Amino acid sequence: MYIYPICLTDVVLPDDEMELVLSLDELARVRRMKNFSLRRSSLASRYALRCILAEHLVVDPAALQFGQGDKGKPYVISSTSLEFNLSHSGDYLLIAVGSVPVGVDVEYVKPLPAYLQLASRFFTSQEYAFIQASQTPLCAFYRVWTAKEAYVKALGIGLSSGLADFSVVESGALVDSINNVYFHSVQWQENCSAMVATVNAVECIHCTPRLG
């Protein structure tokens, strides 16, 4: 599994150059965004995804066509063997590409006054206790959140399945796997939490993308 952590502020290509590889639907979605910063990060995210997938498939980035599964998980229409997933938060983008189903989540760690209430509502009692017992409970909250998000994305079941229906914490610690879904914590920036979940145990290789 190839892992690509990307700081979108490092993508310095002009907008019109990145727009050349996007589909008309992607361009329309990007251009509807009123906020310049969000529009720029969304454009850079789609550009980066296309460049990375194109390198794996040895095709033109502009030639890629995407579909969506029943729960919204994206896939490349022309490839039945390539699996990928992405997550974007603030200036951070995380992409994973490989041969087994994968889910990723990255969250910008920021103050969240109601995080304990959220944990009490959406997490299991084991996860809630893990957060409360941590010396850095806010960071623990984000670690649990990213693990749960990555898990449901790897299985392609969506958040509607219920986050409290499974636990990523056992015996006071984050688990390494659940039901043949394996977790890989991404050590990246101090102010972000990032997790990759793969169906089956695979080696994860951190890569630096070539984005023009």
C-alpha positions, -999 to +999 in steps of 0.1 A: +000+000+000+014+034-010+007+063+013+009+099+001+008+126+028+005+160+010+006+195+022-016+214-002+003+246+003+033+228-014+013+225-046+023+257-063+011+251-099-011+278-114-049+270-112-053+269-150-026+243-153-042+220-127-076+225-143-065+209-175-066+174-160-099+177-143-132+165-157-160+190-165-180+178-134-149+183-112-143+217-126-180+227-120-179+216-084-146+235-078-159+266-094-191+267-074-171+272-042-172+308-031-143+307-007-110+311-025-090+290+000-114+261-002-116+263-040-079+262-043-074+233-019-102+213-036-086+219-070-052+209-058-067+177-041-083+165-073-052+174-093-030+154-069-053+124-069-054+122-107-016+126-110-009+098-084-034+074-098-022+081-134+013+072-123+002+039-109-019+031-140+005+046-165-022+067-182-028+104-188-043+120-156-070+137-177-081+103-191-092+089-157-129+084-151-144+078-117-174+060-104-190+056-069-201+026-050-235+023-033-222+040-002-203+067-021-168+052-022-150+062-054-133+039-078-115+042-112-139+029-139-111+015-161-094-005-134-108-034-113-076-041-094-065-006-082-079+005-048-076+040-035-090+064-009-084+100+001-091+124+029-087+162+031-087+185+061-074+220+061-041+221+041-036+184+046-044+157+020-039+120+025-041+095-004-036+057-003-032+035-034-029-003-035-043-036-044-066-042-013-096-021-001-084+008+019-098+037+038-080+068+051-088+098+073-069+129+082-081+155+106-066+189+114-063+189+152-080+220+165-097+229+197-131+212+199-149+222+231-176+196+228-153+167+220-162+147+251-199+151+244-193+139+208-173+109+221-201+101+246-227+101+219-209+084+190-181+063+205-182+031+226-177+031+263-142+017+259-132+044+235-147+071+258-127+057+287-096+056+266-100+093+258-106+104+293-076+084+306-052+100+281-028+127+291-038+144+259-075+136+256-082+159+226-055+141+206-068+108+218-103+118+205-089+125+171-070+092+170-101+073+177-121+094+152-097+089+124-094+051+131-132+047+130-135+068+098-108+049+081-124+016+091-158+023+076-142+038+045-121+007+040-152-015+042-172+009+020-201+009+045-204+046+052-210+063+085-246+053+085-235+019+098-232+035+133-198+044+148-208+029+182-214-005+166-176-013+168-147-003+189-111+006+180-101+003+216-096-028+237-080-031+271-073+006+272-054+008+239-060+013+202-063-021+185-041-032+156-069-047+137-107-055+137-123-082+116-093-084+092-091-046+088-056-034+099-047+000+111-016+020+101-011+053+120+005+080+098+031+100+117+031+133+098+024+168+112+021+176+149-013+193+143-030+166+124-041+130+131-040+105+102-049+069+099-050+043+071-071+011+073-065-018+050-085-050+044-058-077+050-024-070+065-001-052+040+031-033+041+026+005+039+052+026+020+052+064+025+058+082-008+064+117-021+042+124-051+054+141-083+029+168-090+045+187-118 
